[in-house]
Amino acid sequence: MIQTITIDIINNKAVRLIQDLEILQLIRVHKEKQSSAITTNWEAKYKGAMQKQSLQEVDSQLNELRNEWE
């Protein structure tokens, strides 16, 4: 019986373990291109997320934020 699963590697040590399992012929690894797997339309995702502001308003807000950290 063949099952296909997708996993996310969180720690690089897991890669070595997976390679060892492949060497033992317990699993078969198929690598997929990361760029083709995830395509995000950033413009559509964030369109309308910010309101248009004058340069002075943005500069004033940035100064306020910077002063909060001091």
Gaussian input, Z-matrix of N, CA and C with variables (Angstrom, degrees):
# hf/3-21g

backbone

0 1
 N
 C     1     B1
 C     2     B2     1     A1
 N     3     B3     2     A2     1     D1
 C     4     B4     3     A3     2     D2
 C     5     B5     4     A4     3     D3
 N     6     B6     5     A5     4     D4
 C     7     B7     6     A6     5     D5
 C     8     B8     7     A7     6     D6
 N     9     B9     8     A8     7     D7
 C    10    B10     9     A9     8     D8
 C    11    B11    10    A10     9     D9
 N    12    B12    11    A11    10    D10
 C    13    B13    12    A12    11    D11
 C    14    B14    13    A13    12    D12
 N    15    B15    14    A14    13    D13
 C    16    B16    15    A15    14    D14
 C    17    B17    16    A16    15    D15
 N    18    B18    17    A17    16    D16
 C    19    B19    18    A18    17    D17
 C    20    B20    19    A19    18    D18
 N    21    B21    20    A20    19    D19
 C    22    B22    21    A21    20    D20
 C    23    B23    22    A22    21    D21
 N    24    B24    23    A23    22    D22
 C    25    B25    24    A24    23    D23
 C    26    B26    25    A25    24    D24
 N    27    B27    26    A26    25    D25
 C    28    B28    27    A27    26    D26
 C    29    B29    28    A28    27    D27
 N    30    B30    29    A29    28    D28
 C    31    B31    30    A30    29    D29
 C    32    B32    31    A31    30    D30
 N    33    B33    32    A32    31    D31
 C    34    B34    33    A33    32    D32
 C    35    B35    34    A34    33    D33
 N    36    B36    35    A35    34    D34
 C    37    B37    36    A36    35    D35
 C    38    B38    37    A37    36    D36
 N    39    B39    38    A38    37    D37
 C    40    B40    39    A39    38    D38
 C    41    B41    40    A40    39    D39
 N    42    B42    41    A41    40    D40
 C    43    B43    42    A42    41    D41
 C    44    B44    43    A43    42    D42
 N    45    B45    44    A44    43    D43
 C    46    B46    45    A45    44    D44
 C    47    B47    46    A46    45    D45
 N    48    B48    47    A47    46    D46
 C    49    B49    48    A48    47    D47
 C    50    B50    49    A49    48    D48
 N    51    B51    50    A50    49    D49
 C    52    B52    51    A51    50    D50
 C    53    B53    52    A52    51    D51
 N    54    B54    53    A53    52    D52
 C    55    B55    54    A54    53    D53
 C    56    B56    55    A55    54    D54
 N    57    B57    56    A56    55    D55
 C    58    B58    57    A57    56    D56
 C    59    B59    58    A58    57    D57
 N    60    B60    59    A59    58    D58
 C    61    B61    60    A60    59    D59
 C    62    B62    61    A61    60    D60
 N    63    B63    62    A62    61    D61
 C    64    B64    63    A63    62    D62
 C    65    B65    64    A64    63    D63
 N    66    B66    65    A65    64    D64
 C    67    B67    66    A66    65    D65
 C    68    B68    67    A67    66    D66
 N    69    B69    68    A68    67    D67
 C    70    B70    69    A69    68    D68
 C    71    B71    70    A70    69    D69
 N    72    B72    71    A71    70    D70
 C    73    B73    72    A72    71    D71
 C    74    B74    73    A73    72    D72
 N    75    B75    74    A74    73    D73
 C    76    B76    75    A75    74    D74
 C    77    B77    76    A76    75    D75
 N    78    B78    77    A77    76    D76
 C    79    B79    78    A78    77    D77
 C    80    B80    79    A79    78    D78
 N    81    B81    80    A80    79    D79
 C    82    B82    81    A81    80    D80
 C    83    B83    82    A82    81    D81
 N    84    B84    83    A83    82    D82
 C    85    B85    84    A84    83    D83
 C    86    B86    85    A85    84    D84
 N    87    B87    86    A86    85    D85
 C    88    B88    87    A87    86    D86
 C    89    B89    88    A88    87    D87
 N    90    B90    89    A89    88    D88
 C    91    B91    90    A90    89    D89
 C    92    B92    91    A91    90    D90
 N    93    B93    92    A92    91    D91
 C    94    B94    93    A93    92    D92
 C    95    B95    94    A94    93    D93
 N    96    B96    95    A95    94    D94
 C    97    B97    96    A96    95    D95
 C    98    B98    97    A97    96    D96
 N    99    B99    98    A98    97    D97
 C   100   B100    99    A99    98    D98
 C   101   B101   100   A100    99    D99
 N   102   B102   101   A101   100   D100
 C   103   B103   102   A102   101   D101
 C   104   B104   103   A103   102   D102
 N   105   B105   104   A104   103   D103
 C   106   B106   105   A105   104   D104
 C   107   B107   106   A106   105   D105
 N   108   B108   107   A107   106   D106
 C   109   B109   108   A108   107   D107
 C   110   B110   109   A109   108   D108
 N   111   B111   110   A110   109   D109
 C   112   B112   111   A111   110   D110
 C   113   B113   112   A112   111   D111
 N   114   B114   113   A113   112   D112
 C   115   B115   114   A114   113   D113
 C   116   B116   115   A115   114   D114
 N   117   B117   116   A116   115   D115
 C   118   B118   117   A117   116   D116
 C   119   B119   118   A118   117   D117
 N   120   B120   119   A119   118   D118
 C   121   B121   120   A120   119   D119
 C   122   B122   121   A121   120   D120
 N   123   B123   122   A122   121   D121
 C   124   B124   123   A123   122   D122
 C   125   B125   124   A124   123   D123
 N   126   B126   125   A125   124   D124
 C   127   B127   126   A126   125   D125
 C   128   B128   127   A127   126   D126
 N   129   B129   128   A128   127   D127
 C   130   B130   129   A129   128   D128
 C   131   B131   130   A130   129   D129
 N   132   B132   131   A131   130   D130
 C   133   B133   132   A132   131   D131
 C   134   B134   133   A133   132   D132
 N   135   B135   134   A134   133   D133
 C   136   B136   135   A135   134   D134
 C   137   B137   136   A136   135   D135
 N   138   B138   137   A137   136   D136
 C   139   B139   138   A138   137   D137
 C   140   B140   139   A139   138   D138
 N   141   B141   140   A140   139   D139
 C   142   B142   141   A141   140   D140
 C   143   B143   142   A142   141   D141
 N   144   B144   143   A143   142   D142
 C   145   B145   144   A144   143   D143
 C   146   B146   145   A145   144   D144
 N   147   B147   146   A146   145   D145
 C   148   B148   147   A147   146   D146
 C   149   B149   148   A148   147   D147
 N   150   B150   149   A149   148   D148
 C   151   B151   150   A150   149   D149
 C   152   B152   151   A151   150   D150
 N   153   B153   152   A152   151   D151
 C   154   B154   153   A153   152   D152
 C   155   B155   154   A154   153   D153
 N   156   B156   155   A155   154   D154
 C   157   B157   156   A156   155   D155
 C   158   B158   157   A157   156   D156
 N   159   B159   158   A158   157   D157
 C   160   B160   159   A159   158   D158
 C   161   B161   160   A160   159   D159
 N   162   B162   161   A161   160   D160
 C   163   B163   162   A162   161   D161
 C   164   B164   163   A163   162   D162
 N   165   B165   164   A164   163   D163
 C   166   B166   165   A165   164   D164
 C   167   B167   166   A166   165   D165
 N   168   B168   167   A167   166   D166
 C   169   B169   168   A168   167   D167
 C   170   B170   169   A169   168   D168
 N   171   B171   170   A170   169   D169
 C   172   B172   171   A171   170   D170
 C   173   B173   172   A172   171   D171
 N   174   B174   173   A173   172   D172
 C   175   B175   174   A174   173   D173
 C   176   B176   175   A175   174   D174
 N   177   B177   176   A176   175   D175
 C   178   B178   177   A177   176   D176
 C   179   B179   178   A178   177   D177
 N   180   B180   179   A179   178   D178
 C   181   B181   180   A180   179   D179
 C   182   B182   181   A181   180   D180
 N   183   B183   182   A182   181   D181
 C   184   B184   183   A183   182   D182
 C   185   B185   184   A184   183   D183
 N   186   B186   185   A185   184   D184
 C   187   B187   186   A186   185   D185
 C   188   B188   187   A187   186   D186
 N   189   B189   188   A188   187   D187
 C   190   B190   189   A189   188   D188
 C   191   B191   190   A190   189   D189
 N   192   B192   191   A191   190   D190
 C   193   B193   192   A192   191   D191
 C   194   B194   193   A193   192   D192
 N   195   B195   194   A194   193   D193
 C   196   B196   195   A195   194   D194
 C   197   B197   196   A196   195   D195
 N   198   B198   197   A197   196   D196
 C   199   B199   198   A198   197   D197
 C   200   B200   199   A199   198   D198
 N   201   B201   200   A200   199   D199
 C   202   B202   201   A201   200   D200
 C   203   B203   202   A202   201   D201
 N   204   B204   203   A203   202   D202
 C   205   B205   204   A204   203   D203
 C   206   B206   205   A205   204   D204
 N   207   B207   206   A206   205   D205
 C   208   B208   207   A207   206   D206
 C   209   B209   208   A208   207   D207

   B1=1.4494
   B2=1.5288
   B3=1.3351
   B4=1.4583
   B5=1.5154
   B6=1.3365
   B7=1.4579
   B8=1.5081
   B9=1.3042
   B10=1.4575
   B11=1.5230
   B12=1.3346
   B13=1.4624
   B14=1.5183
   B15=1.3008
   B16=1.4613
   B17=1.5168
   B18=1.3254
   B19=1.4593
   B20=1.5217
   B21=1.3093
   B22=1.4618
   B23=1.5171
   B24=1.3195
   B25=1.4632
   B26=1.5247
   B27=1.3114
   B28=1.4632
   B29=1.5241
   B30=1.3150
   B31=1.4611
   B32=1.5247
   B33=1.3229
   B34=1.4629
   B35=1.5249
   B36=1.3338
   B37=1.4612
   B38=1.5269
   B39=1.3198
   B40=1.4640
   B41=1.5255
   B42=1.3166
   B43=1.4647
   B44=1.5223
   B45=1.2996
   B46=1.4702
   B47=1.5325
   B48=1.3127
   B49=1.4632
   B50=1.5278
   B51=1.3139
   B52=1.4556
   B53=1.5213
   B54=1.3202
   B55=1.4646
   B56=1.5270
   B57=1.3232
   B58=1.4631
   B59=1.5279
   B60=1.3187
   B61=1.4606
   B62=1.5292
   B63=1.3159
   B64=1.4652
   B65=1.5325
   B66=1.3230
   B67=1.4656
   B68=1.5241
   B69=1.3245
   B70=1.4690
   B71=1.5299
   B72=1.3275
   B73=1.4602
   B74=1.5334
   B75=1.3219
   B76=1.4638
   B77=1.5273
   B78=1.3181
   B79=1.4594
   B80=1.5205
   B81=1.3254
   B82=1.4580
   B83=1.5284
   B84=1.3077
   B85=1.4616
   B86=1.5229
   B87=1.3216
   B88=1.4659
   B89=1.5141
   B90=1.3109
   B91=1.4620
   B92=1.5214
   B93=1.3207
   B94=1.4513
   B95=1.5133
   B96=1.3063
   B97=1.4556
   B98=1.5176
   B99=1.3055
   B100=1.4587
   B101=1.5288
   B102=1.3256
   B103=1.4585
   B104=1.5163
   B105=1.3275
   B106=1.4576
   B107=1.5225
   B108=1.3209
   B109=1.4611
   B110=1.5217
   B111=1.3219
   B112=1.4655
   B113=1.5262
   B114=1.3200
   B115=1.4613
   B116=1.5176
   B117=1.3102
   B118=1.4555
   B119=1.5160
   B120=1.3014
   B121=1.4560
   B122=1.5293
   B123=1.3229
   B124=1.4645
   B125=1.5257
   B126=1.3251
   B127=1.4631
   B128=1.5278
   B129=1.3223
   B130=1.4605
   B131=1.5236
   B132=1.3284
   B133=1.4586
   B134=1.5250
   B135=1.3245
   B136=1.4639
   B137=1.5287
   B138=1.3244
   B139=1.4602
   B140=1.5280
   B141=1.3096
   B142=1.4550
   B143=1.5158
   B144=1.3255
   B145=1.4585
   B146=1.5294
   B147=1.3125
   B148=1.4619
   B149=1.5215
   B150=1.2968
   B151=1.4566
   B152=1.5178
   B153=1.3252
   B154=1.4639
   B155=1.5160
   B156=1.3497
   B157=1.4581
   B158=1.5168
   B159=1.3111
   B160=1.4547
   B161=1.5262
   B162=1.2942
   B163=1.4606
   B164=1.5207
   B165=1.3118
   B166=1.4620
   B167=1.5262
   B168=1.3455
   B169=1.4640
   B170=1.5291
   B171=1.3189
   B172=1.4639
   B173=1.5185
   B174=1.3130
   B175=1.4645
   B176=1.5205
   B177=1.3143
   B178=1.4622
   B179=1.5356
   B180=1.3272
   B181=1.4647
   B182=1.5286
   B183=1.3355
   B184=1.4609
   B185=1.5201
   B186=1.3229
   B187=1.4722
   B188=1.5265
   B189=1.3354
   B190=1.4598
   B191=1.5263
   B192=1.3266
   B193=1.4640
   B194=1.5240
   B195=1.3181
   B196=1.4745
   B197=1.5297
   B198=1.3175
   B199=1.4607
   B200=1.5193
   B201=1.3308
   B202=1.4591
   B203=1.5217
   B204=1.3110
   B205=1.4753
   B206=1.5239
   B207=1.3069
   B208=1.4733
   B209=1.5085
   A1=108.85
   A2=116.16
   A3=121.36
   A4=108.30
   A5=115.11
   A6=122.59
   A7=108.45
   A8=116.76
   A9=121.29
   A10=108.65
   A11=115.22
   A12=121.06
   A13=108.90
   A14=115.74
   A15=121.90
   A16=107.57
   A17=116.01
   A18=120.20
   A19=109.70
   A20=115.73
   A21=122.37
   A22=107.33
   A23=116.79
   A24=121.93
   A25=107.98
   A26=116.27
   A27=121.76
   A28=110.84
   A29=116.10
   A30=121.41
   A31=107.88
   A32=117.50
   A33=121.91
   A34=113.12
   A35=117.75
   A36=120.11
   A37=110.69
   A38=116.74
   A39=121.37
   A40=111.01
   A41=117.64
   A42=120.98
   A43=109.79
   A44=117.01
   A45=120.78
   A46=110.57
   A47=117.16
   A48=120.42
   A49=111.37
   A50=116.33
   A51=120.71
   A52=110.67
   A53=116.51
   A54=120.29
   A55=110.52
   A56=117.06
   A57=120.74
   A58=111.00
   A59=117.51
   A60=121.26
   A61=111.17
   A62=116.13
   A63=120.00
   A64=110.60
   A65=117.17
   A66=121.25
   A67=110.56
   A68=116.78
   A69=121.72
   A70=112.17
   A71=115.93
   A72=123.36
   A73=112.21
   A74=115.04
   A75=120.92
   A76=110.99
   A77=115.83
   A78=121.01
   A79=109.25
   A80=115.78
   A81=122.30
   A82=106.11
   A83=117.02
   A84=121.80
   A85=109.20
   A86=114.94
   A87=121.86
   A88=107.23
   A89=116.55
   A90=119.67
   A91=108.59
   A92=115.86
   A93=120.39
   A94=108.89
   A95=115.23
   A96=120.03
   A97=109.38
   A98=115.65
   A99=120.70
   A100=111.29
   A101=117.14
   A102=119.54
   A103=111.99
   A104=117.88
   A105=119.15
   A106=111.74
   A107=117.47
   A108=120.62
   A109=111.69
   A110=116.37
   A111=119.87
   A112=108.65
   A113=115.36
   A114=120.16
   A115=107.29
   A116=115.50
   A117=120.79
   A118=109.33
   A119=115.37
   A120=120.89
   A121=106.94
   A122=116.17
   A123=121.81
   A124=111.53
   A125=116.59
   A126=119.24
   A127=110.59
   A128=116.94
   A129=120.50
   A130=111.28
   A131=116.33
   A132=120.42
   A133=112.01
   A134=117.02
   A135=120.46
   A136=113.84
   A137=117.54
   A138=120.31
   A139=109.57
   A140=115.86
   A141=120.97
   A142=114.07
   A143=117.62
   A144=120.40
   A145=111.76
   A146=116.45
   A147=120.31
   A148=109.34
   A149=114.74
   A150=120.04
   A151=108.98
   A152=115.35
   A153=119.06
   A154=108.68
   A155=115.31
   A156=121.22
   A157=108.28
   A158=114.39
   A159=118.58
   A160=109.02
   A161=115.30
   A162=121.38
   A163=110.97
   A164=117.61
   A165=121.51
   A166=110.99
   A167=117.24
   A168=120.57
   A169=110.92
   A170=116.17
   A171=120.36
   A172=110.04
   A173=116.87
   A174=121.29
   A175=111.08
   A176=117.07
   A177=121.70
   A178=110.54
   A179=117.12
   A180=120.47
   A181=111.29
   A182=117.22
   A183=120.50
   A184=111.30
   A185=116.77
   A186=120.28
   A187=110.83
   A188=117.16
   A189=120.59
   A190=110.57
   A191=115.91
   A192=119.83
   A193=110.99
   A194=116.48
   A195=119.83
   A196=110.80
   A197=116.76
   A198=120.39
   A199=111.65
   A200=118.12
   A201=121.05
   A202=111.04
   A203=117.27
   A204=121.54
   A205=111.96
   A206=117.16
   A207=120.05
   A208=111.83
   D1=129.89
   D2=178.93
   D3=-109.58
   D4=129.13
   D5=176.10
   D6=-120.03
   D7=142.28
   D8=176.84
   D9=-114.32
   D10=129.81
   D11=176.25
   D12=-132.48
   D13=156.83
   D14=175.19
   D15=-114.34
   D16=133.13
   D17=179.79
   D18=-126.37
   D19=154.21
   D20=173.59
   D21=-106.66
   D22=124.62
   D23=178.69
   D24=-81.96
   D25=118.37
   D26=-179.37
   D27=-97.51
   D28=-33.16
   D29=-177.95
   D30=-127.64
   D31=134.85
   D32=-177.37
   D33=-62.74
   D34=-20.54
   D35=177.04
   D36=-63.44
   D37=-28.03
   D38=179.93
   D39=-66.57
   D40=-30.22
   D41=179.41
   D42=-62.27
   D43=-44.38
   D44=179.52
   D45=-63.16
   D46=-40.90
   D47=177.97
   D48=-62.65
   D49=-41.19
   D50=178.27
   D51=-65.38
   D52=-40.18
   D53=177.31
   D54=-62.37
   D55=-40.29
   D56=178.07
   D57=-62.87
   D58=-41.17
   D59=177.52
   D60=-63.61
   D61=-35.43
   D62=178.23
   D63=-69.75
   D64=-39.78
   D65=177.55
   D66=-61.71
   D67=-37.99
   D68=178.05
   D69=-76.22
   D70=0.92
   D71=-179.49
   D72=58.97
   D73=36.87
   D74=175.07
   D75=-93.62
   D76=-27.87
   D77=178.45
   D78=-139.02
   D79=164.86
   D80=174.58
   D81=-126.17
   D82=129.11
   D83=-177.10
   D84=-100.07
   D85=129.63
   D86=174.39
   D87=-114.99
   D88=119.03
   D89=179.10
   D90=-91.60
   D91=136.90
   D92=176.72
   D93=-117.53
   D94=153.55
   D95=179.97
   D96=-70.37
   D97=126.85
   D98=-176.98
   D99=-69.75
   D100=-36.89
   D101=-176.48
   D102=-67.45
   D103=-34.75
   D104=-179.68
   D105=-81.46
   D106=-21.40
   D107=-178.60
   D108=-73.17
   D109=-33.93
   D110=-176.39
   D111=-126.45
   D112=113.91
   D113=173.35
   D114=-126.35
   D115=123.27
   D116=-176.75
   D117=-116.62
   D118=130.97
   D119=174.37
   D120=-90.18
   D121=90.70
   D122=-173.86
   D123=-63.22
   D124=-37.03
   D125=-178.67
   D126=-63.07
   D127=-45.44
   D128=179.66
   D129=-68.03
   D130=-35.81
   D131=-177.54
   D132=-65.80
   D133=-40.51
   D134=-174.03
   D135=-108.75
   D136=6.94
   D137=-179.55
   D138=-61.70
   D139=127.10
   D140=179.61
   D141=83.41
   D142=2.17
   D143=-178.70
   D144=-72.60
   D145=-25.73
   D146=-179.90
   D147=-123.65
   D148=146.04
   D149=176.76
   D150=-90.88
   D151=151.53
   D152=176.75
   D153=-69.60
   D154=133.74
   D155=179.64
   D156=-135.78
   D157=155.11
   D158=177.06
   D159=-72.69
   D160=159.87
   D161=179.22
   D162=-60.22
   D163=-36.70
   D164=179.76
   D165=-64.98
   D166=-40.91
   D167=178.97
   D168=-64.16
   D169=-44.47
   D170=-179.87
   D171=-63.92
   D172=-44.68
   D173=179.49
   D174=-61.79
   D175=-41.04
   D176=178.66
   D177=-63.31
   D178=-44.43
   D179=179.25
   D180=-63.83
   D181=-40.88
   D182=178.20
   D183=-62.62
   D184=-41.78
   D185=178.41
   D186=-63.41
   D187=-39.69
   D188=177.96
   D189=-62.29
   D190=-44.56
   D191=179.68
   D192=-63.31
   D193=-42.70
   D194=-179.97
   D195=-63.61
   D196=-39.12
   D197=-178.66
   D198=-68.29
   D199=-28.64
   D200=179.17
   D201=-65.93
   D202=-29.14
   D203=-178.00
   D204=-82.04
   D205=-14.83
   D206=-177.55
   D207=-86.81

